C-alpha cells in the first residue's frame, strides 16, 4: 500500500465533516484533499492530490507562511492562521465572488515512514460568523452612537432648561426691581433698592452704580455690592471709556485691553465692563461690573447688564423729575425755603406727632423790620436779595429737624418739633442777635443792618391745634412790631 493510499485510509473519514481538511508532506505535496475543500475551491481531488500545493497557491511559499509550516513539519506545536490576519491561506471563493473568511489550524501528524511529520490543515469557514460579528459590532456601534446622541441631546436640553430657568429668574428679579424703584419716594431709597437687586441679579460678580453729580460733574458711587471693589469711588466722566464712547466697554484681557482710568491698577479684576446709563439722551452715570474669574461676563451677562442699566436710568430719571416737581410745589422759588402750602401740611403732621408722643412743639413767626424801605431805597431786586440771604441764613442757624418756611412777603415761620417754650425763646433771641451780623450787599453797595421782629408760641400752651398756635405766634409777632420792633414777644 503506497503512501497516498495509507493517508486516504487514515484520513478518509474527514470527507464527511463540514470543515476543509488537507494533508501536506514536507515537500508541499498534497496527500489528502477532502470533499469540503473540493466544494469550496472547485478543485477535484484528482487534480491536486500528489501535486505541489504551492503550484496552485504560490503565496504559501512566502516566508510568513512557509516558515510557520516548516516548524510543524519538524514536529513543532500546532499553529493557527487566524481569520483576522490570514483570511486566504487556501483561497476559496463564495458564490458572490468574495472569498471565504477562514480560520486554519495546522497540526503535525507523524508520517507513515516513521520519520518527519505531515501537516494536517483543518480549515473552518467563519465567513457567516465573522459577518454576523461585524453586523453585531455595527449594530452595537450604531446603538452606542444613538445612546451618545441621546445623552448629548439630554445634556443640551438640560443646559437649555437651566439657561431658561436663569433667564426666567432674571426676568422676575428685573420685574421686582422695577416695582421697587417705582415704589421709592426718594432717590436715596432707590439707591438702596438698586444695591439689593443687583446683588441678586449678579450674585457672583461685584459691582457698583455711579451717578454724575450735577454740582461738581464727578461720578460718585451711590450703590455697591460684592466683596471686592476695584474702582475709585469718585472719578471724572472722561476717565471711563463707556461714557466717552456712549456704549458698553468690556475688557476681557487686562494685559492688552483698553482699561478705564478709574480702576485701581493694583486691584485689577480678571475682566470688567462699564455700561453707560442714559436717559433722554443724557448720561446719568455708569453701571460697573468687575468679575474675579474669567468668563463670568459672558455676552448674556453683558446684555443683562445693559437691561439693568436701562431700568435704573429710567427709574432714577423719573424719580429726579418727581423730586424736582415736588420741590417746586413745596419750595419757595426765591428763598428756597418751604412755602406756605408745605407749612400747613407740616404743621398738621407735627402737631399730630406731638400730641401722640406727648412732646412739645413751638413756632416762631418772623418779620423783617422796615422791609419796605429796602424796596423804596434800593429797588425791588435789592429787597429780593435780602430775602435770598435770609433763605440761606435760617437753615444754617437752626436744627436739621426744624422746618423753615416763607409765610408770605417778608414773613417767615419756623416749626420747632420737640422744643419747649423756654428753649424756643432762647433760639428766637439768638436769631434776632445774629441777623444783625449779616452783611447784605447789592450792586456793590451795602444794604445796611437787618433786624427782625419775632413772635413765639407753643403747643399745647397757646392752642390745641396747629392753626391756633400759628395765630397765637402771629399775634405775638404784631405785638413785637407794635412795641418798637427788633424784639421777641411770647404769646400770652
C-alpha positions in Angstrom: 0.0 0.0 0.0 1.6 3.2 -1.1 1.7 6.5 0.9 -1.3 8.1 -0.8 -3.5 5.0 0.0 -2.3 5.0 3.6 -3.2 8.7 4.0 -6.6 8.2 2.3 -7.4 5.2 4.6 -6.4 7.1 7.8 -8.0 10.5 7.0 -10.8 9.4 4.7 -13.3 10.0 7.5 -12.6 13.7 7.2 -14.6 13.7 3.9 -17.7 13.6 6.0 -17.1 16.7 8.1 -18.1 20.3 7.0 -14.6 21.5 7.6 -11.9 21.8 5.0 -9.1 19.2 5.6 -5.8 18.8 3.8 -2.7 16.8 4.5 0.7 18.1 3.2 4.0 16.4 3.1 7.2 18.3 3.9 7.8 19.0 0.3 4.3 20.6 0.0 2.9 17.6 -1.9 -0.8 17.2 -1.2 -1.6 13.8 0.2 -5.2 14.4 1.1 -7.9 16.8 -0.1 -11.4 16.3 1.4 -14.7 16.8 -0.2 -15.4 20.1 1.7 -12.3 21.6 0.1 -13.3 20.3 -3.3 -16.6 22.1 -2.9 -15.1 25.3 -1.7 -12.1 25.6 -4.1 -13.8 23.8 -7.1 -10.5 21.8 -7.3 -11.2 18.0 -7.6 -9.0 15.6 -5.6 -7.7 14.0 -8.8 -6.2 17.3 -9.9 -4.4 18.3 -6.7 -3.6 15.1 -4.7 0.0 14.2 -5.4 0.7 17.7 -6.7 2.6 20.6 -5.0 0.2 22.9 -3.2 2.5 25.8 -4.0 1.8 25.4 -7.7 -1.9 26.2 -7.0 -1.3 28.7 -4.3 2.1 30.3 -4.8 1.6 32.7 -1.8 2.2 29.8 0.6 5.8 29.8 -0.4 6.1 33.3 1.1 8.3 33.4 4.3 5.4 34.3 6.6 3.6 31.1 5.6 6.5 28.8 4.7 8.4 29.3 8.0 5.4 28.5 10.2 4.5 25.4 8.2 8.1 24.2 8.3 8.0 24.3 12.1 5.1 21.9 12.0 6.9 19.6 9.6 9.7 19.5 12.1 7.4 18.4 14.9 6.7 21.8 16.4 3.4 22.8 18.2 0.3 23.4 16.2 0.0 26.8 14.6 -3.1 28.9 13.9 -3.7 31.2 10.9 -6.3 33.5 12.4 -9.1 34.9 10.2 -8.1 38.3 11.5 -4.6 38.1 9.8 -4.7 35.4 7.2 -8.1 35.3 5.6 -7.0 33.4 2.4 -4.5 30.7 3.5 -6.2 28.5 0.9 -8.4 30.9 -1.0 -12.0 29.6 -1.6 -14.4 31.9 -3.4 -18.0 32.3 -2.4 -20.9 32.3 -4.9 -20.9 36.1 -4.8 -17.3 36.2 -5.9 -15.9 37.2 -2.5 -13.5 34.9 -0.6 -14.3 32.9 2.4 -13.0 34.0 5.7 -11.1 31.1 7.1 -9.7 30.0 10.5 -7.0 27.4 9.9 -5.3 25.2 12.4 -2.2 23.3 11.3 -1.2 20.3 13.3 1.8 18.0 12.9 0.9 14.2 12.2 3.6 11.5 12.4 4.4 10.3 8.9 3.9 6.6 8.0 7.5 6.1 7.2 8.4 6.9 10.8 10.5 10.0 10.1 9.2 13.5 10.0 5.7 14.8 10.1 2.8 15.6 7.9 0.9 18.8 8.2 -2.8 18.4 8.8 -4.7 21.6 7.8 -8.1 21.9 9.4 -9.8 24.9 7.7 -13.0 26.3 9.2 -15.3 28.6 7.3 -16.1 31.5 9.6 -17.5 33.8 6.9 -21.0 33.9 8.3 -19.8 34.1 11.9 -17.5 37.0 11.0 -20.2 38.8 9.1 -22.6 38.3 11.9 -20.0 39.6 14.3 -19.4 42.6 12.0 -23.1 43.1 11.9 -23.3 42.9 15.6 -20.4 45.3 16.0 -22.1 47.7 13.5 -25.4 47.4 15.4 -23.5 47.9 18.7 -21.7 51.0 17.3 -24.9 52.4 16.0 -26.6 51.8 19.3 -23.7 53.4 21.2 -23.8 56.4 18.8 -27.6 56.7 19.3 -27.0 56.5 23.1 -24.3 59.1 22.9 -26.5 61.3 20.7 -29.4 60.9 23.2 -27.0 61.7 26.0 -25.8 64.8 24.3 -29.4 65.8 23.4 -30.4 65.3 27.0 -27.4 67.3 28.2 -28.2 70.1 25.7 -31.8 70.1 26.8 -30.8 70.1 30.5 -28.4 73.0 29.8 -31.1 74.9 27.9 -33.5 74.3 30.7 -31.0 75.7 33.2 -30.5 78.7 31.0 -34.2 79.2 30.7 -34.6 79.0 34.4 -31.8 81.6 34.8 -33.5 83.9 32.3 -36.8 83.4 34.0 -35.2 84.2 37.4 -33.6 87.3 35.9 -36.9 88.5 34.4 -38.6 88.0 37.8 -35.8 90.0 39.5 -35.9 92.7 36.9 -39.7 93.0 37.3 -39.3 93.1 41.1 -36.6 95.8 40.8 -38.8 97.9 38.6 -41.7 97.6 41.1 -39.3 98.6 44.0 -37.9 101.5 42.1 -41.4 102.8 41.2 -42.4 102.5 44.8 -39.4 104.5 46.0 -40.3 108.1 47.1 -36.7 109.4 47.0 -33.6 108.9 45.1 -31.8 107.8 48.3 -34.3 105.0 48.7 -33.8 104.0 45.1 -30.0 103.6 45.7 -30.6 101.1 48.5 -33.1 99.1 46.3 -30.6 99.1 43.4 -27.8 97.6 45.6 -30.1 94.9 46.9 -31.5 94.0 43.5 -28.1 94.0 41.7 -26.7 91.7 44.4 -29.4 89.2 43.4 -29.1 89.7 39.6 -25.2 89.4 39.7 -24.7 87.1 42.7 -21.1 86.2 41.9 -20.0 89.5 40.2 -19.2 92.5 42.4 -20.1 95.9 41.1 -21.4 99.4 41.7 -23.6 102.2 40.3 -22.0 105.6 39.8 -24.1 108.8 39.3 -22.9 112.0 37.9 -23.1 114.8 40.5 -24.6 117.9 38.9 -22.7 120.1 41.3 -19.1 119.1 40.5 -19.7 116.9 37.4 -17.9 114.0 39.0 -19.2 110.4 39.3 -20.0 109.3 42.9 -20.7 105.7 43.9 -24.3 105.5 45.2 -24.7 101.7 45.4 -22.3 98.8 45.5 -22.3 95.0 46.2 -19.9 92.2 46.4 -16.7 91.7 48.4 -14.0 93.2 46.2 -14.3 96.7 44.7 -11.6 97.6 42.1 -12.7 101.1 41.1 -12.2 104.5 42.6 -15.3 105.8 44.3 -15.1 109.2 42.7 -13.9 110.0 39.2 -14.4 112.3 36.3 -16.6 111.2 33.3 -13.6 111.3 30.9 -11.9 108.6 33.0 -14.4 106.0 31.8 -14.4 104.7 28.2 -18.0 103.7 28.4 -19.0 107.4 28.9 -16.6 108.6 26.3 -18.0 106.2 23.7 -21.6 106.1 24.8 -21.8 102.3 24.8 -20.7 99.3 26.8 -17.0 98.9 27.3 -15.9 95.4 28.1 -12.3 94.3 28.8 -11.7 90.5 28.9 -7.9 90.7 28.7 -6.4 93.0 31.3 -2.9 92.8 29.7 -3.9 94.0 26.3 -7.3 95.7 26.9 -8.0 99.4 27.0 -8.5 99.9 30.7 -10.6 102.8 32.2 -8.6 105.2 34.3 -10.9 104.9 37.3 -9.8 101.4 38.0 -7.2 100.8 40.7 -4.1 99.5 38.9 -3.1 97.2 41.8 -6.6 95.7 42.2 -7.5 94.9 38.6 -10.2 92.2 38.2 -10.0 89.2 35.8 -12.4 91.1 33.5 -14.8 94.0 33.8 -17.4 96.1 31.9 -18.8 99.6 32.2 -22.4 100.2 31.0 -23.4 103.9 30.5 -26.8 104.8 32.0 -28.6 107.1 29.6 -32.0 108.9 29.9 -33.5 111.1 27.3 -30.1 111.2 25.5 -28.3 112.4 28.6 -25.7 110.4 30.6 -26.8 109.8 34.2 -24.0 107.5 35.3 -22.3 104.1 34.9 -23.1 100.5 35.9 -19.8 98.9 36.7 -19.2 95.1 37.0 -15.8 93.5 37.9 -15.6 89.7 37.6 -13.0 87.9 39.8 -12.8 85.0 37.3 -12.5 84.8 33.5 -15.7 84.0 31.6 -18.2 85.4 34.1 -19.0 88.4 32.0 -20.4 86.5 29.0 -22.4 88.1 26.2 -25.6 87.1 28.0 -24.4 88.7 31.2 -23.5 91.9 29.4 -26.9 92.0 27.8 -28.5 91.6 31.2 -26.2 94.5 32.5 -27.5 96.7 29.6 -31.1 95.9 30.5 -30.5 96.6 34.2 -28.7 99.9 33.3 -31.8 100.9 31.2 -34.2 100.1 34.1 -32.0 102.0 36.6 -31.6 105.1 34.4 -35.3 105.3 33.6 -36.3 104.9 37.3 -33.7 107.5 38.5 -34.7 110.0 35.8 -38.4 109.6 36.8 -37.5 109.9 40.5 -35.4 113.0 39.9 -38.2 114.6 37.8 -40.7 113.7 40.5 -38.5 115.2 43.2 -38.0 118.3 41.1 -41.7 118.8 40.6 -42.4 118.0 44.2 -39.8 120.5 45.4 -41.2 123.1 43.0 -44.6 122.5 44.6 -43.4 122.8 48.2 -40.5 125.2 47.9 -40.5 129.0 47.6 -38.6 129.8 44.3 -37.0 132.9 45.7 -35.6 131.8 49.1 -35.5 128.0 48.6 -37.4 127.6 51.9 -40.6 125.6 52.2 -43.7 127.5 51.1 -47.0 128.2 52.9 -48.7 125.1 51.4 -46.0 122.9 52.9 -46.1 124.8 56.2 -49.8 123.9 56.7 -49.1 120.2 55.9 -46.0 120.0 58.1 -47.7 121.8 61.0 -50.7 119.4 61.0 -48.3 116.4 60.9 -46.0 117.7 63.6 -49.0 118.6 65.9 -50.3 115.1 65.5 -46.9 113.6 66.4 -46.5 115.9 69.4 -50.0 115.0 70.7 -49.4 111.3 70.1 -46.0 111.2 71.8 -46.6 113.9 74.4 -43.8 116.1 73.1 -43.9 120.0 73.0 -44.0 121.8 69.7 -43.1 125.5 69.2 -43.4 128.1 66.4 -41.5 131.3 65.7 -43.2 133.9 63.4 -40.6 136.3 61.9 -41.0 139.6 60.1 -38.2 141.7 58.5 -38.3 145.2 60.1 -38.8 148.1 57.7 -38.6 145.8 54.7 -40.5 148.4 52.6 -37.5 150.7 52.9 -35.2 148.3 51.2 -37.6 148.3 48.2 -38.1 152.0 48.2 -34.5 152.9 48.7 -32.6 150.3 46.6 -35.4 148.8 44.4 -37.3 145.6 44.5 -34.4 143.5 43.3 -32.5 144.6 46.4 -35.4 143.5 48.5 -35.3 140.1 46.8 -31.6 139.9 47.6 -32.4 140.4 51.3 -35.0 137.6 51.1 -32.5 135.3 49.4 -29.9 135.9 52.1 -32.5 135.1 54.7 -33.3 131.9 52.8 -29.6 130.9 53.4 -29.4 132.3 56.9 -32.2 130.4 58.6 -31.3 126.8 57.6 -27.7 127.5 58.9 -28.8 128.7 62.3 -31.5 126.1 63.2 -31.5 122.3 63.9 -31.7 119.9 60.9 -35.1 118.8 62.3 -36.5 122.3 62.3 -38.7 123.4 59.4 -38.0 126.9 57.9 -40.9 128.3 55.8 -41.6 131.5 53.9 -45.1 132.5 55.2 -45.5 135.3 52.7 -43.9 138.6 51.7 -41.2 139.3 54.2 -42.7 137.0 56.9 -41.2 133.6 57.8 -42.2 130.8 60.1 -40.0 128.2 61.9 -41.5 125.0 63.1 -39.5 123.5 66.0 -40.5 119.9 66.9 -39.9 118.7 70.4 -38.8 122.3 71.5 -40.2 123.6 74.8 -41.3 127.2 75.1 -38.2 128.4 77.1 -35.8 126.8 74.6 -37.7 128.4 71.7 -37.5 131.8 73.3 -33.7 131.4 73.6 -33.4 130.4 70.0 -35.5 133.3 68.9 -33.3 135.7 70.8 -30.2 134.0 69.2 -31.6 134.6 65.7 -32.5 138.2 66.5 -29.0 139.0 67.6 -27.1 137.0 64.9 -29.1 138.5 62.0 -27.5 141.9 62.8 -24.2 140.4 61.8 -25.4 139.5 58.4 -23.9 141.8 55.7 -26.2 142.0 52.6 -24.8 143.7 49.5 -26.5 144.6 46.2 -24.9 146.1 43.2 -21.7 146.6 45.1 -23.2 148.6 48.0 -24.2 147.5 51.5 -28.0 147.4 52.3 -27.4 148.1 55.9 -28.3 146.2 59.1 -31.2 143.9 59.1 -33.4 143.5 62.2 -36.2 141.0 63.0 -39.4 141.0 65.0 -40.3 137.6 66.3 -43.4 136.0 67.9 -43.2 132.8 69.8 -46.0 130.3 70.7 -46.1 126.6 71.7 -48.4 123.6 71.6 -50.4 122.9 73.7 -49.9 126.1 75.9 -51.2 128.5 73.2 -53.6 126.4 71.2 -55.0 122.9 70.8 -54.5 122.9 67.0 -51.7 123.9 64.7 -53.7 126.8 63.3 -54.5 128.1 66.8 -50.8 128.0 67.7 -49.9 129.7 64.4 -52.4 132.5 65.1 -51.0 132.9 68.6 -47.5 133.3 67.2 -48.7 135.8 64.6 -50.4 137.9 67.3 -47.2 137.9 69.3 -45.3 139.0 66.2 -47.6 142.0 65.7 -47.1 142.8 69.4 -43.4 142.8 68.9 -43.7 145.2 65.9 -46.1 147.5 67.8 -43.7 147.6 70.7 -40.9 149.0 68.6 -39.6 146.0 66.5 -36.3 144.2 66.9 -37.6 142.1 69.7 -39.1 138.7 70.7 -42.6 138.5 72.2 -44.1 135.3 73.5 -47.8 134.7 73.1 -49.9 135.3 76.2 
